[in-house]
Amino acid sequence: MDGRITAQPEPKQRGEKQRSTRQLLVKIPSVPCLYRHAVNGNYYGIKKIVGRRKELSLRTTDRKVAERKLKQWIAELQTVDIHAAKLSLVGLLQRFLACHGGRAPKTLATNRSLVKRFRKTWRHGLEMPVGEINPSHLNEWLSQHELRIKNTTYNRYASFLRQLFEIAVTDRRIADSPFNGVRTKWKRPQKPIRHVPTLGEFYRIVADIRAQPYNPAAEESADFVQFLGEAGVGQAEAASITKGDLDWERKVLWFRRHKTQAVFYVPMYNHLKPLLEKLEAKLGPGANAQTKLFKLKNAKKALAAACRRLNLRNFTQRNIRQGLIRRLWQSGVDYKLISKWQGHQDGGKLILDTYTEVFCSNDADYEAVQLAKIK
């Protein structure tokens, strides 16, 4: 709430010298810094901060309202560092990227994408002073995207705004974040529709990728997708596994979950061992413990092409991983153990709350077997 006195003085009468707005302001004796316009009755605040005169029209003729607004304005003046207050929105965006520069690569990419989207769709100019941004400006920006994005994405947009203006508050550029006045700060995420491939569909996909004669990376892409589905790990974990992570003595694979940095292991399932032996043999005698099993970082293009050729749903690499969870669940493995092998730290809650509903409703054959158990 900072601004110069903008009210215009009354037109001068014939033969009368015109007086400025400041000359028409009458000091209210009982309230420091409060003035009243002698002609139109509006109240104004005038206060000197660090040798600088600050003025504000309180935009009211009501004494009580004026006193309340004056008190709020003075509090903001004392909170904000006036030497650092002149910060534009473009400068704040640069500070945001600098402050979050140490995050994970995926988070950095998301932040850069959000800043790019904000720059492209903000309608009030990036040179706008941060102190002049109101909650209505942020509501307007969010409403531009609200209908086209999912609730989880909306929450990420809102979180971006919250983090952005927290920087300005922390640096004493503004007294209060305009995000506090945003109408909808969070939306309940919609329940995702998960499509998990059956065991037959999974191996059809692997065989189709491997059978592409004109793709020089067909064999490795097929091995990568097969590893996701047989080990039940994510793309990032599969891309980073090394020869040293294969513990043949204990018959386990060691991983560090990229999202949480938690260390976990996956058993060398009987169906997985032939692939592991093949991958290790391909490395050759010169490989050391740090040699990666895969040169690929992901196989999403090969996977998408195979699903298209086979006229299947567009399964993602995550869906392929979920196929192994489904396989273990339907084999009767305890959900807590499945959770442990997935690197989860919730004791199986995610498996119970998320995956089992999909597994029991997405497979007609499995559902029929369960119904047959009812006496």
N, C-alpha and C positions, 0 to 999 in steps of 0.2 A: 504494500500500500504506500507507494511513494509517487509524488507528482507535484508539479508546480501549480500555483493558483491560476486557474484559467477563467474565472468568472469575469465578465466584461462590465466595466463601470457604466452607470446610467448616463445617457446623453446629457451634455451640459445645456443649461438654460441660456437664453439670450443674455449676453453680458457677463456670464458666469464662467470662471476658469475651470476647465475640466480636471477632475481629480482622478488619480489612478485607483485601482482596486485596493492596494495597500493603504492608501490614504483614507479609504472608507472603512477600514477594519477598526473595530472598537474592541479593546482588551476587556475580557471578562475578569473582573477583579478577583473573584474567589477561586478561579480555576487556572493554574499555570498553563501557558501555551495555547489557551483557547481564545479565539477572536470571533466577533460577529460582524457581518456586513451591515453597515448603517442603512442601506437602501433596501436590499432584497431579503435580509434577515438570515442568510445562510451562514453556517459556522465554518471556521477555518482553524487549522492547527499550524503553529509556527514554532520551531524549536531549533536551537543551534547545537550541532553535534560536531565535535572536534574542529571548532572554528568555522564550520560551514552552516549556513542558514538553510533549513529544510522547511518547505511549505507544502500544505495539502488542503484541498477543498474537501470537507467532510460530507458534502452533498446532503445536507439536512438542515431544516430549520427547527428541529426538535432538540431542546437543550439536553435531555437525558441521553438521547441517541448520540448526539455529538460528543458527549463526555465519554461514552463507551467506545466510540470509534477512535477518539483521541488517545485513550489509554492503550488501545490495541496498536495504534500506529507508533506511539512512543516506545512501546515494548519491542516492536520490530526494529526500530531505528537503533536501539541499544543492543540488539542481538546481532544484526548484520554488520560486517566489517565494511564501512563505507569506502575504504581504499581498495577493496577487492570486489565491490558489488557490481561493477560494470562488466558483466560476463554475458556474451552472446550465446545463443543456442548452439551455434556451430562449435564454439569453444568448449561448451559442456559436453558435446558428443565426442570431441577429441579426448577430453579428460576421462570419459567413460571407457573408451577403448584402452587408454593408457592404464587405468586403474585395474582393468580386468585382463591385462596382458599375460598374466601368469597362469591362466586356466588351461584346461586340457584342449588339444587341437580341435575337437569337435565343438566344444563350448565357444572357442574363439571364432570358429566359422559361423556359428549361430549368431553370435554378437555382431560380427561384421555384416551379416545378412540383415539383421534387425536395424542396424544403423543405416544401411543402404536403403532399406524400405522406408524408414522414417524420413530420410533426406528427400526421397522421391515424392512422398505423399503428404508432407507437412505443408499446409496451405498458407501459412502466415509469415514465411520468410525465415531463413536460418540465421539472419543477423538480428532477429528479435531478441531484446534483452530478456534474460531468464527471469528477472524480477517482474516482468509484465505478463508472464504466462499464467493463465487462470485455469481452474479445473474445467471450465467449459471448452477450452482449447484442447485439452487432453480427451475429454468426452467426445469431441468432434472427430479427433484422429482415430480413436478406437471404433467409433461408429462407422467409419469408412470401410473397415475391414470385417466388422462383426458378422455380417451375413455370409461371407464367403469362406470363413475359416472355422475350424472345429474349436470346441471349447478349450481343449488343451493348448492350442495355438493362441487363442485369445488370452489365456492365462500367462503365456510366455510374453506376449506383447505388453500386457499390464505389468508384469514383473520387470520388464525392461524400463518402462516409464518410472516405476517406483525406484529402481536402482539408480536411474539417471538423475533424478532430482534429489535423492538422498546425498549424492555427491555435493550438490550445490548447498544443501543445508549444512552438511559437515564442514564445508569450507567457508561457512558463514557468508555465502553469496546471497542467500535468501533466508528469511526467518522461518518459513513454514513451507513444506512441500505442497505444490498444487495437486499432487496425486492424492492427498488426503481427502480431497473433495470430489474425486472421481465417482461417478454413479455406480458402476459395476466393477469392482476390483477383482473379482474371481467368479468363475463359473464352474459348476460341477461337471467334470469330464464325462463325455458320452461313453457308454460302454462300447468298446471296440468289437467289431465282428471278426473273429479269427477263423481262418480256414487252414486246417492242418492236413497235409497230404497223408493218404493211407500208405502203408508199407509198400503196396504194389505200385502206387503212383510214384513214390520216392525212387524206387529202383528203375522204373521206366524212364524217369527224368535223367538219372545218372547214365543209363545206357544210351540215351539219345544224345547227350552231350559228348560222350566218348566216341560216338559213331560219326561225328562230323569230320569228313576227310579234308576240308579246306580250311579248317581252323587249326593253326599250329599249336595253340594252347589248349586244344580239346582234351587231351589226356590229363593235363594238370588241373584244368577246370573241373573235369569229372571227379578227379580224386578229391579236390577241395570240397565240392558239394557232398560227395559221399562221406567225407570226414565230418562235416557239419551234422549230417543226419545220423551217423553211426556213433559219434562221440557225444553228440548233444551239446555242443559249445557254440558260442557266438563267432561271428566272422572275425572280430578283432582278436579273440583268443586263438583262433585257428591260424591266423596270419602270423602270429608271433611265436608259435610253438617251435622249439628247437630239438635237436637230437638229444641234448642233455635232459630234456623234460620227459623223455621216455625212460621210465624206471621199470626195467624188465624184471628186476629182482623182486620188487613188491607188486609188479603187474598193475601199475597205475601210471597215469599221465598227470604231470603237474602244470598248473596254470595260475596266472595272476589275473583276476577279473579286472578288466580295464575300467569299468565304471566305478568300482568301489576299492580297487587295489587289494582286495582280499585274496589270499592264497588258498587254493582248493585243489582237489585231485579228482580225476575221473578214472574209474576202473578200466582195465583193458578188457572190455566185453569180448565174449567169444566171437561175436560177429564183426568186431573191430580189429582183431589181431591180424588177419590176413592183409588188410590195408596197411597197417603199421609196418609189418614186415616188408611189404613192397616199397613203401615210402623210404624206409631206412636203407634198403638195398640200393635204391636209386641215387642216394647221396654219395655212394662210393667210399672207398677206403680213406680218401683224403679229408673227409668231413670231421669236424671237431664238435665239441659239446654246444658251441654257439651257432652252428650251422642250422638255418631254418629248414623245416620240412617243405615249405611252400615258397615259391617266388612270388606267387599272387598275393594281393591284399584282399581281394574279394572276387567272386564269380557271379555277380548279379546279372551281368549282360548275358552270359552263357545260360544261366538259369531262366531268365525271362524268355530267351529265344526258344529254349527247349519246351517250356510251358505253352508257348504259342504254337509250336509245331505239333505238339501232342494234344492241342485243344483242351488244355487244363486251365484251371484258375491260375492267375498270376501269383504263384507262391513266391514269397520272399525268402531270403536266407534265414531270417528268424523263424519263419514257418517250418523250414526244413529242420532246424534245431528242435522246434517244438514236437516234431514227429518222433524224436527219440524219447522225449518226456512221455508222450502218449504210449509209446511202445513199452516203456518200463511200467507205467501205471496199469496198463491192461494185462501185463504179465504178473501183477500182484506185488510188485516191489513197494515197500512202505514209503509213504509220501515224504516222511522226514528224511529218509535216506536219499530219495530223488532230489529233494531240496539241497541236501549237503553236496551231492555230486554236481549240482548246478551252480555252486558257489553262493547260494542264498544264505542270508543270516537270520531268517525269520522263522526257522523251525518248521517250514512247510506251509505257512499261511498262504503264500502266493500260489503255490501249487493247488491247494484246496480251493481258494477263492476264485482263481482265474482259469486254470487249465482244465480241471476236472469237469467243469460245466461244459466246456467245449468238447472234451473227449466223449462224454456221455451223450451228447446231443448231436454230434456230427458224424456218427458212425452207426448206421441202421443195423448192421450185423451185430455190433457190440451191444447195442440196446436190446436186440432180440434175445441175445444170450442172457443178459441180466434179467429180462422179464421171465425167461424160462425158469429162473431160480425160485420164483415166487410160488409157494404152494397154495 
